[in-house]
Structure formats: C-alpha cells, structure tokens
Amino acid sequence: MDESSRPPKKKQRSFTVREKRGAVRRMREIGVEEVAHELRCARGTANGWWQQAETLFSFTGHATSKTMKGQGRKVLFPHVPAVVTYMKDVRRDEKALTTRGIMEFMLQIEPAWVASYMQTRGAGS
C-alpha cells in the first residue's frame, strides 16, 4: 500500500483521574454508553471506569495523574538490590554468571524465602 493512501494514525487518548471521576458522575445520570459516546471512547473503557468507581473516588494522589499507580511487575524476592550487586561483582571478576550461582547467593541471604519459593515450584521447573 502506498504511504500517501494510508489514513493517518489515530492518536491514542488518555484521561486523567479527574476526567474519569467526572465521567463516572455523568454515568450515574445518563448511563455508560451515552458517556462513552460523549467522550468518544470505547464503551469498554467507560465501563472499566464504572467498575473502578470506588477506587477512582478513594484515590488520594494527584487528580491530573493518568493512572492510579501500582502498575508493573511486583517484586518477588525481597533483596533484589543485593542480587544485582552480586551479579555485577561476578561479572567484574570476569567469572561465569550462572543461575545456580545466583540461587546459591539468594539461599545464603534469604534461606526461608528460597525454601518457600521452591515448594511452590514442581520438580525441574
């Protein structure tokens, strides 16, 4: 397809917590579908705000924030900085960095956590 014949990409819209709160208030009056149409957003997006209404109104952060924070992967191991330091030390010494070595280090500093982690994993996983 020719570059000039492609329609321009639609810019992804994002809404602040304040806008989401206002939308939820409006949904109480006229409904989810009507608000989605007014805001020109997907009905599923508006419905998600409706389902999150309690969380949206109890959020104590900045109203201009786009998210309610807490995204991202949760840390499993409690001493991640110590493991990173160990890995850097091994590399600096020009030794082979292995998973076994990392697990042995983790076992030294947090044996209870490693034991409970290994119980949740099957043999060989």
Residue frames as a rotation matrix with the C-alpha (Angstrom) as fourth column:
MET 1
0.581 0.814 0.000 0.00
0.814 -0.581 0.000 0.00
0.000 0.000 -1.000 0.00
ASP 2
-0.074 -0.572 0.817 1.25
0.537 -0.713 -0.450 3.47
0.840 0.405 0.360 -0.87
GLU 3
-0.698 -0.308 -0.647 2.27
0.716 -0.307 -0.627 5.76
-0.005 -0.901 0.434 2.04
SER 4
-0.957 0.288 0.022 0.07
-0.286 -0.955 0.079 8.60
0.044 0.069 0.997 0.79
SER 5
-0.294 0.909 -0.296 -3.08
-0.351 0.186 0.918 6.45
0.889 0.373 0.264 0.57
ARG 6
-0.451 0.091 -0.888 -2.97
0.725 0.617 -0.305 5.31
0.521 -0.782 -0.344 4.22
PRO 7
0.626 0.662 0.413 -5.29
0.221 -0.659 0.719 7.06
0.748 -0.359 -0.559 6.63
PRO 8
-0.214 -0.743 0.634 -3.46
-0.531 -0.457 -0.714 8.98
0.820 -0.490 -0.297 9.36
LYS 9
-0.507 -0.036 -0.861 -2.93
0.555 0.751 -0.357 7.10
0.660 -0.659 -0.361 12.62
LYS 10
0.541 0.752 0.376 -5.41
0.060 -0.480 0.875 7.99
0.839 -0.451 -0.305 15.34
LYS 11
-0.490 -0.719 0.493 -3.73
-0.433 -0.291 -0.853 9.47
0.757 -0.631 -0.169 18.41
GLN 12
-0.216 0.368 -0.904 -4.35
0.674 0.726 0.135 7.38
0.706 -0.580 -0.405 21.50
ARG 13
0.135 0.388 0.912 -6.37
-0.373 -0.832 0.410 9.37
0.918 -0.395 0.032 24.02
SER 14
-0.507 -0.229 -0.831 -5.70
0.658 0.520 -0.545 9.23
0.557 -0.823 -0.112 27.74
PHE 15
0.405 0.760 0.508 -7.84
0.057 -0.575 0.816 10.57
0.913 -0.301 -0.276 30.54
THR 16
-0.657 -0.595 0.462 -6.83
-0.387 -0.260 -0.885 11.99
0.647 -0.760 -0.059 33.91
VAL 17
-0.774 0.366 -0.516 -8.27
0.623 0.588 -0.516 10.71
0.114 -0.721 -0.683 37.18
ARG 18
-0.688 0.526 -0.501 -10.29
-0.136 -0.771 -0.623 13.95
-0.713 -0.360 0.601 37.40
GLU 19
-0.511 0.487 -0.709 -11.82
-0.851 -0.172 0.495 13.32
0.119 0.857 0.502 33.96
LYS 20
-0.695 0.225 -0.683 -12.59
0.087 0.969 0.230 9.71
0.714 0.101 -0.693 34.87
ARG 21
-0.803 0.413 -0.430 -14.31
0.479 0.017 -0.878 10.81
-0.356 -0.910 -0.211 38.09
GLY 22
-0.559 0.592 -0.580 -16.40
-0.586 -0.777 -0.228 13.31
-0.586 0.213 0.782 36.13
ALA 23
-0.570 0.317 -0.758 -17.31
-0.625 0.432 0.650 10.62
0.534 0.844 -0.048 33.62
VAL 24
-0.793 0.272 -0.545 -18.44
0.474 0.837 -0.273 8.26
0.382 -0.475 -0.793 36.40
ARG 25
-0.700 0.568 -0.433 -20.60
0.092 -0.529 -0.843 11.01
-0.708 -0.630 0.318 37.92
ARG 26
-0.444 0.511 -0.736 -22.14
-0.870 -0.442 0.218 11.57
-0.214 0.738 0.641 34.48
MET 27
-0.769 0.128 -0.627 -22.68
-0.185 0.894 0.409 7.80
0.612 0.430 -0.663 34.05
ARG 28
-0.836 0.480 -0.265 -24.86
0.443 0.306 -0.843 7.85
-0.324 -0.822 -0.468 37.16
GLU 29
-0.355 0.705 -0.614 -27.11
-0.373 -0.709 -0.599 10.33
-0.857 0.017 0.514 35.36
ILE 30
0.272 0.485 -0.831 -27.22
-0.910 -0.152 -0.386 9.14
-0.314 0.861 0.400 31.74
GLY 31
0.900 0.107 0.423 -25.51
-0.051 0.989 -0.142 5.74
-0.434 0.106 0.895 31.56
VAL 32
0.079 -0.968 0.240 -22.25
0.171 0.250 0.953 4.20
-0.982 -0.034 0.185 30.40
GLU 33
-0.044 -0.103 0.994 -22.93
0.953 0.294 0.073 4.05
-0.299 0.950 0.085 26.66
GLU 34
0.828 0.422 0.370 -24.01
0.518 -0.829 -0.212 7.68
0.217 0.367 -0.904 26.43
VAL 35
0.745 -0.625 -0.233 -20.92
-0.263 -0.596 0.759 8.89
-0.613 -0.504 -0.608 28.31
ALA 36
-0.094 -0.786 0.611 -18.67
0.474 0.504 0.722 6.75
-0.875 0.358 0.325 26.10
HIS 37
0.263 0.280 0.923 -20.29
0.962 -0.153 -0.228 8.35
0.077 0.948 -0.310 23.05
GLU 38
0.991 0.131 -0.019 -19.87
0.133 -0.979 0.155 11.87
0.002 -0.157 -0.988 24.51
LEU 39
0.494 -0.868 -0.043 -16.19
-0.376 -0.258 0.890 11.29
-0.784 -0.424 -0.454 25.30
ARG 40
0.691 -0.175 -0.702 -15.58
-0.668 0.219 -0.712 9.44
0.278 0.960 0.034 22.03
CYS 41
-0.508 -0.802 0.314 -14.01
-0.859 0.500 -0.113 6.50
-0.066 -0.327 -0.943 23.83
ALA 42
-0.607 0.239 -0.758 -14.72
-0.149 0.903 0.404 2.77
0.781 0.358 -0.512 23.71
ARG 43
0.444 0.853 0.272 -17.69
-0.543 0.015 0.840 1.56
0.712 -0.521 0.470 25.73
GLY 44
0.576 -0.301 -0.760 -15.38
0.550 0.831 0.088 -0.98
0.605 -0.469 0.644 27.38
THR 45
-0.570 -0.799 0.189 -13.12
0.447 -0.495 -0.745 1.82
0.689 -0.341 0.639 28.58
ALA 46
-0.360 0.530 0.768 -16.02
-0.647 -0.735 0.204 3.71
0.672 -0.424 0.607 30.12
ASN 47
0.693 0.631 -0.350 -17.38
-0.236 0.656 0.717 0.50
0.682 -0.414 0.603 31.63
GLY 48
0.039 -0.783 -0.621 -13.97
0.705 0.462 -0.538 -0.12
0.708 -0.417 0.570 33.21
TRP 49
-0.774 -0.263 0.575 -14.14
-0.121 -0.831 -0.542 3.28
0.621 -0.489 0.612 34.89
TRP 50
0.182 0.934 0.307 -17.66
-0.703 -0.095 0.705 2.45
0.688 -0.344 0.640 36.09
GLN 51
0.683 0.031 -0.730 -16.38
0.284 0.909 0.304 -0.78
0.673 -0.415 0.612 37.65
GLN 52
-0.293 -0.894 -0.339 -13.43
0.802 -0.037 -0.597 1.10
0.521 -0.446 0.727 39.22
ALA 53
0.299 0.488 0.820 -15.64
0.118 -0.872 0.476 3.91
0.947 -0.046 -0.318 40.57
GLU 54
0.972 0.091 -0.218 -14.93
0.219 -0.001 0.976 3.17
0.089 -0.996 -0.021 44.23
THR 55
0.214 -0.974 -0.081 -11.18
0.919 0.173 0.354 3.08
-0.331 -0.150 0.932 43.62
LEU 56
-0.185 -0.244 0.952 -11.29
0.713 -0.700 -0.041 6.25
0.676 0.671 0.303 41.50
PHE 57
0.524 0.498 0.691 -13.05
-0.054 -0.790 0.610 8.23
0.850 -0.357 -0.387 44.22
SER 58
0.967 -0.205 -0.151 -10.85
0.185 0.156 0.970 6.88
-0.176 -0.966 0.189 47.03
PHE 59
0.282 -0.907 0.313 -7.60
0.873 0.107 -0.476 7.64
0.398 0.408 0.822 45.13
THR 60
0.744 -0.014 -0.668 -5.58
0.472 -0.697 0.540 10.19
-0.473 -0.717 -0.512 47.11
GLY 61
-0.326 -0.926 0.191 -2.94
0.798 -0.161 0.581 11.06
-0.507 0.342 0.791 44.52
HIS 62
-0.756 -0.034 -0.653 -2.93
-0.210 -0.933 0.291 13.94
-0.620 0.357 0.699 42.02
ALA 63
0.254 0.951 0.177 -6.19
0.063 0.166 -0.984 14.33
-0.965 0.261 -0.018 40.12
THR 64
0.525 -0.111 -0.844 -4.20
-0.798 -0.408 -0.443 15.12
-0.295 0.906 -0.303 36.97
SER 65
-0.537 -0.710 0.456 -2.50
-0.529 0.704 0.475 11.73
-0.658 0.014 -0.753 37.07
LYS 66
-0.222 0.427 -0.876 -3.34
-0.904 0.245 0.349 9.43
0.364 0.870 0.332 34.16
THR 67
-0.090 0.136 -0.987 -3.15
0.069 0.989 0.130 6.27
0.994 -0.056 -0.099 36.27
MET 68
0.778 0.398 0.485 -3.88
-0.464 -0.157 0.872 5.27
0.424 -0.904 0.062 39.83
LYS 69
-0.089 -0.964 0.249 -0.34
-0.973 0.031 -0.227 3.91
0.211 -0.262 -0.942 40.22
GLY 70
0.110 0.059 0.992 0.63
-0.608 0.794 0.020 0.38
-0.786 -0.605 0.123 41.15
GLN 71
0.912 0.163 -0.376 1.30
-0.406 0.486 -0.774 -0.85
0.057 0.859 0.509 37.61
GLY 72
0.040 -0.960 -0.277 4.22
-0.856 0.110 -0.505 -3.05
0.515 0.257 -0.817 36.81
ARG 73
0.236 -0.050 -0.970 5.54
0.116 0.993 -0.023 -6.33
0.965 -0.107 0.240 37.97
LYS 74
0.843 0.079 0.533 5.59
-0.509 -0.209 0.835 -6.92
0.178 -0.975 -0.136 41.70
VAL 75
-0.173 -0.984 -0.042 8.94
-0.827 0.168 -0.536 -7.82
0.534 -0.058 -0.843 43.24
LEU 76
0.667 0.385 -0.638 9.09
-0.087 0.890 0.447 -11.46
0.740 -0.242 0.627 44.34
PHE 77
0.154 -0.727 -0.670 12.45
0.849 0.444 -0.286 -11.57
0.505 -0.525 0.686 46.09
PRO 78
0.862 0.341 -0.376 12.88
0.501 -0.687 0.526 -9.12
-0.079 -0.642 -0.763 48.98
HIS 79
0.365 -0.814 -0.452 16.59
0.076 -0.457 0.886 -8.32
-0.928 -0.358 -0.105 48.40
VAL 80
0.837 0.037 0.546 16.77
0.537 0.130 -0.833 -7.56
-0.101 0.991 0.089 44.67
PRO 81
0.815 -0.575 0.073 19.45
-0.526 -0.787 -0.323 -4.82
0.243 0.225 -0.943 45.03
ALA 82
0.225 -0.752 0.619 21.74
-0.658 0.352 0.666 -7.30
-0.719 -0.557 -0.416 46.82
VAL 83
0.418 -0.020 0.908 21.31
0.466 0.863 -0.196 -9.83
-0.780 0.505 0.370 43.99
VAL 84
0.960 -0.067 0.273 22.06
0.209 -0.479 -0.853 -7.16
0.188 0.875 -0.446 41.38
THR 85
0.559 -0.802 0.211 25.22
-0.823 -0.506 0.257 -6.18
-0.099 -0.317 -0.943 43.27
TYR 86
0.190 -0.451 0.872 26.26
-0.183 0.857 0.482 -9.85
-0.965 -0.251 0.080 43.41
MET 87
0.703 0.140 0.697 25.72
0.595 0.422 -0.684 -10.20
-0.390 0.896 0.214 39.66
LYS 88
0.914 -0.387 0.124 27.80
-0.254 -0.781 -0.571 -7.09
0.318 0.490 -0.812 38.95
ASP 89
0.359 -0.806 0.470 30.58
-0.789 0.007 0.614 -8.33
-0.498 -0.591 -0.634 41.24
VAL 90
0.317 -0.202 0.927 30.71
0.256 0.959 0.122 -11.70
-0.913 0.199 0.356 39.46
ARG 91
0.852 0.037 0.523 30.86
0.523 -0.109 -0.845 -10.03
0.026 0.993 -0.112 36.05
ARG 92
0.802 -0.583 0.130 33.51
-0.585 -0.811 -0.031 -7.58
0.124 -0.051 -0.991 37.25
ASP 93
0.143 -0.748 0.648 35.63
-0.591 0.460 0.662 -10.54
-0.794 -0.478 -0.376 38.38
GLU 94
-0.137 -0.118 -0.984 35.16
-0.980 0.159 0.118 -11.96
0.142 0.980 -0.137 34.85
LYS 95
-0.876 -0.006 0.482 33.64
-0.155 0.951 -0.270 -15.17
-0.457 -0.311 -0.833 36.17
ALA 96
-0.751 0.654 -0.087 30.72
0.159 0.308 0.938 -17.04
0.640 0.691 -0.335 34.65
LEU 97
-0.684 0.636 0.357 27.40
-0.687 -0.398 -0.608 -15.83
-0.244 -0.662 0.709 35.98
THR 98
-0.810 0.391 -0.436 25.05
0.097 0.823 0.559 -18.79
0.578 0.411 -0.705 36.30
THR 99
0.165 0.950 0.265 21.52
-0.465 -0.162 0.870 -19.27
0.870 -0.267 0.416 37.55
ARG 100
0.479 -0.051 -0.876 22.85
0.587 0.761 0.277 -21.79
0.652 -0.647 0.395 40.04
GLY 101
-0.594 -0.788 -0.164 25.29
0.689 -0.392 -0.610 -19.21
0.416 -0.475 0.775 41.41
ILE 102
-0.587 0.464 0.664 22.53
-0.408 -0.877 0.253 -16.64
0.700 -0.122 0.704 41.76
MET 103
0.497 0.826 -0.265 20.26
-0.208 0.410 0.888 -19.14
0.842 -0.386 0.376 43.53
GLU 104
0.137 -0.525 -0.840 23.07
0.833 0.520 -0.189 -20.15
0.536 -0.674 0.509 45.91
PHE 105
-0.855 -0.418 0.307 23.65
0.238 -0.841 -0.486 -16.48
0.461 -0.343 0.819 46.75
MET 106
-0.174 0.887 0.427 19.93
-0.588 -0.441 0.678 -15.99
0.790 -0.134 0.599 47.33
LEU 107
0.530 0.329 -0.782 19.92
0.289 0.796 0.531 -19.08
0.797 -0.508 0.327 49.56
GLN 108
-0.437 -0.777 -0.453 22.72
0.765 -0.056 -0.642 -17.56
0.474 -0.626 0.619 51.66
ILE 109
-0.957 -0.025 0.290 20.93
-0.083 -0.931 -0.355 -14.26
0.279 -0.364 0.889 52.27
GLU 110
-0.293 0.925 0.241 17.29
-0.952 -0.257 -0.169 -15.43
-0.094 -0.279 0.956 52.44
PRO 111
-0.974 -0.191 -0.123 17.03
-0.206 0.970 0.125 -19.22
0.096 0.147 -0.984 53.02
ALA 112
-0.523 0.841 0.140 13.41
0.215 0.290 -0.933 -19.14
-0.825 -0.458 -0.332 54.24
TRP 113
0.165 0.588 -0.792 12.22
-0.663 -0.528 -0.531 -17.30
-0.730 0.613 0.303 51.12
VAL 114
-0.471 -0.420 -0.776 14.07
-0.867 0.381 0.321 -19.68
0.161 0.824 -0.543 48.77
ALA 115
-0.974 0.123 0.192 12.64
0.051 0.939 -0.340 -22.72
-0.222 -0.322 -0.920 50.60
SER 116
-0.150 0.986 -0.066 9.06
0.096 -0.052 -0.994 -21.42
-0.984 -0.156 -0.087 50.33
TYR 117
0.084 0.117 -0.990 9.61
-0.888 -0.441 -0.127 -20.45
-0.452 0.890 0.067 46.68
MET 118
-0.770 -0.467 -0.434 10.93
-0.617 0.719 0.320 -23.92
0.162 0.515 -0.842 45.82
GLN 119
-0.745 0.563 0.358 7.87
0.188 0.691 -0.697 -25.54
-0.640 -0.452 -0.621 47.44
THR 120
0.214 0.872 -0.440 5.60
-0.292 -0.372 -0.881 -23.68
-0.932 0.317 0.175 45.02
ARG 121
0.062 -0.285 -0.956 7.56
-0.998 -0.042 -0.053 -24.98
-0.025 0.958 -0.287 42.02
GLY 122
0.954 0.268 0.136 7.40
-0.256 0.961 -0.103 -28.50
-0.159 0.063 0.985 40.69
ALA 123
0.265 -0.892 0.366 10.50
0.197 0.422 0.885 -30.65
-0.944 -0.162 0.288 40.29
GLY 124
-0.335 -0.554 0.762 12.60
0.848 0.175 0.500 -29.49
-0.411 0.814 0.411 37.38
SER 125
0.537 0.555 0.635 10.80
0.777 -0.619 -0.115 -26.15
0.329 0.555 -0.764 36.89
